[in-house]
Amino acid sequence: MKAWQPILRLARKSLYVLGTILVLCMVVVVGTATWATSVNTALAQLQASAQTQQDQLAAKQNDLLNMQGHITRFETLRAQGMVGEPARAQWVEQLQASYQGLGFDNRIAYQLQAPQPFVVAAAQAADAEAQAQAEAAGEAPVTQFHDLKFEMHDGHEGDVINLIRNYRDAVKGHFRVQSCVLDGAKDDGLGANCVLRFFTMLPPPPAAKTETPPN
């Protein structure tokens, strides 16, 4: 019998314990490495998700600022009578009130034309076509113009100017003087035939809700 065999028998249990400890240590090391890798992957995914959410939040904040700016502009235009249902009856009533308020004796003749779709200049034909398509699809405001023609007699140039200025300050709406012809000068004054063009936008109809069919 070799001399080391008795020693090996006596150390067998200790060697088994040592081997078991080494195996457990290897398992712990491998498990720790796997867990660390898993944690790093989860952390990277969490950081990427947080960055994505921050980008989305920044984009939504910008959208909110733009929406608030557009709402403010929309309310201003609506207060000016440019957005919403056109106040056509009020335009005529105010013209009569302004004319009478300036103390003119003669009656004023007027005619409010039917609304017409607004057409931009030829240089913007492409934009006009896109706008028309959007309006037809109900995705954009419908832009219209309304011509209010009036005729007065036995006045002077200053009377016409005063009437238009007074009317502009009092009426709820935005218009431009499309044309104004002064003719028929006589001793007691002249005649004026003018066209005031109002501009309005009808908001697009609300989008139709799509109903989900029942299961």
Residue pairs with C-beta under 8 A, 6 or more apart in sequence:
74 83
77 83
77 201
78 84
80 172
80 173
80 174
81 87
81 171
81 172
81 173
81 174
81 200
82 173
82 174
82 199
82 200
82 201
83 141
83 200
83 201
83 203
84 200
84 202
84 203
85 202
86 115
86 144
86 146
86 173
86 198
86 200
87 172
87 173
88 112
88 146
90 171
90 172
90 173
91 112
91 146
91 148
91 171
91 173
91 198
92 110
92 112
92 148
94 167
94 170
94 171
94 172
95 108
95 110
95 148
95 150
95 167
95 171
96 108
96 110
97 170
98 163
98 166
98 167
98 170
98 171
99 108
99 152
99 163
101 166
102 159
102 162
102 163
102 166
104 152
104 155
104 159
104 163
106 152
106 153
106 154
106 155
108 150
108 151
108 152
109 150
109 151
109 152
110 148
110 149
110 150
110 151
111 148
111 149
111 150
112 146
112 147
112 148
112 149
113 146
113 147
113 148
113 149
114 146
115 144
115 145
115 146
115 200
116 144
116 145
116 146
116 147
117 132
117 135
117 142
117 143
117 144
118 143
118 144
118 145
118 199
119 128
120 127
120 128
120 131
131 140
131 143
134 140
135 141
135 142
135 143
135 204
138 204
138 205
138 207
139 204
140 204
141 201
141 202
141 203
141 204
142 201
142 202
142 204
143 199
143 200
143 201
144 199
144 200
144 201
144 202
145 197
145 198
145 199
145 200
146 197
146 198
146 199
146 200
147 178
147 195
147 196
147 197
147 198
148 175
148 195
148 196
148 197
148 198
149 193
149 194
149 195
149 196
150 193
150 194
150 196
151 191
151 192
151 193
151 194
152 159
152 160
152 163
152 191
152 192
153 184
153 189
153 191
153 192
154 186
154 188
154 189
154 190
154 191
155 189
155 190
155 191
155 192
156 189
156 190
157 182
157 190
159 189
159 192
160 180
160 182
160 192
160 194
164 177
164 180
164 194
164 196
167 196
168 175
173 198
173 200
174 198
174 199
175 196
175 197
175 198
175 199
176 196
176 197
176 199
177 194
177 195
177 196
177 197
178 195
178 196
178 197
179 194
179 195
180 192
180 193
180 194
180 195
181 192
181 193
181 194
182 190
182 191
182 192
183 190
183 191
183 193
184 190
184 191
